[in-house]
Amino acid sequence: MLTKKTGIGIGIGALAVVLGSYFLIQSIASNGMHQINEAVEIGKSDVFLFDAQKHFHESLNITGSSFHVKLKTPADGLQVDKDFQKEISFDWVSLQDGKHFINITNTGGSMLQVTGKLQAVENPLIFMSHLIVISSGVLIIGISAAFSVRKPRGF
């Protein structure tokens, strides 16, 4: 028979395993593709900074009265630093591995709408953090189960 503390420990451990597994599967399934759909208020900026590998496809569409775009890609890729009005679309393929920097500043009198798809390299630490949560859950379940079998001295 399980004690109350053992049941709670197993429940918490199982919750950690389920959540860690869910977010691990989500991060693997996303494959680094990020859908962008944001609004930029008047006088504000929106910044995107991400790592992308060679041959990754990126697209960005900006709509508003007037705005300034600063876009830098690695090596001799797309380099933009100028003002635009109404609408502009960027569609490019990374020529080299590295950081991409996009700064969109709303200089007009209306909201900006920014949409697109950005493919980025996932941080390996995120993958490891999901594995650590799963391992912690398994450890909590194991310790809780051991306490129900035999109580150690001092507890």
N, C-alpha and C positions, 0 to 999 in steps of 0.2 A: 504494500500500500504506500502511496506517495504522501509525504507530508505536505503541509501548506507551502512551506518555503521551497521545497523541491519542485512543486507544481509551478510556482511563480518563476523560479529560475529556468525551468524548461520552457515555459511560455516566452520569457524574455529572450532566451537563446534562439528559440524557433523564429521569433519575430525578426531578430537580427539576421538570421540566415535567409529568411524570405525577402526582406528588404534589400540586403546586399546582393542577392541573386537577381532580383528584379532590376536594380539599377545597373548591374554588370551587363545583363542582357540588353538593356536600353542603350548603353554606351557602345556596345559592339554593333547593334543593329543600326545606329545612326550613321556609322561609317564616316563621321566627320563632316557630314553635310548639314549646314545650318540655314534654315529658311529665315530670311530677314523681312519683317513687316513692321516698320516703326514710323512714328510721327515725330518730327522735330519742331519744337515751338519757335516762335519768332525770337531772333537774337541768340539762340542756343546752338550748340554743336553736338554732333554725334560722331563718336570715334570707334573704328573697328581696327583691332590689331591682332593678327593671327599668323601662324606659321602654315605654309603650304608647300607641298612638294612639286617637283617638276611635272608638268603636264596636267596639273589640277585645273579644272574649269571653273571660272568665277563669273558671275553676272550680277549687275546692280542697276537699278532703275530709280531715278530721283525725279520727283514731280513737285513743283511749287513755283511761286512768282519769281524769286531770284535767290541764288545760293552760290556759295563758294565751295569748290571741291579740291582737296589736296589728296592725291592718290600716288603712293610709291610702291613699286614692286621691285624685287631683287634684280640685280644685274641690269641689262638693257631693256627691261620690260616696260610696261606702261607707266609713264610718269606724267601726272596731270597736276597743275596748280593754277586754276583760273576760275573766273566767275561764269555762271550760266543763268539762263532764264527759261522759264516754263518747264522743260523736260529734257533729260539727258539719260542715255543708256550706255553702260559700259559692259563689255563682254570680252573677256580675255582668258588666255591660257598661260599659266606660270611657265616661264622660260628656265627658271632655276629654283632650287630649294631655298627657302628663306622666309623672312618676315614681310608681310604685306601691311601697309598702313593706309587707312582711309579716314579722312577727317572731312565731314560735311557740316558747313556752317550756314544757317538760315539767315540771309541778309535781306529778305523781302518782308512783305506785310501780311503774309499768310503762312499757314502751317505747311511744312514739307512732308511728303510721303516718300519713304525709302523702302523699296522692296528688292528682293533678289535672293540668290543662292550663293553661299560662300562655302567652299570645301576646305577644311582645315585639318591639320594633323592633330590628333588627340594627344593630350598630355599623358605619358605612361604612369604618372603618379596617381591619376584618377583611377586607372585600371587596378593598380595595387591597393588603393584605399578600399575599393569594393571587395577585393580578396581578403583584406585584413578584417573587414566587418563580418564577412562570412566565417572566417577562422575564429573570430572572437565568439560568435554565436555558437559554433560547434564546441568551443572550449567551455562556455557557460553551461551548455546542455550536459557535457561530460561531467563537470564538477558537480552540478546539481544532482545528476543521477547517482554519482558516487556517494553523495551525502545521504541519499535515501537508503542505500544498501547498508552502509555502516557509518555511524557518526564518528568523526575523528576526535581524539582527546582534546579537551579545551573548548569544545563547542556545545 
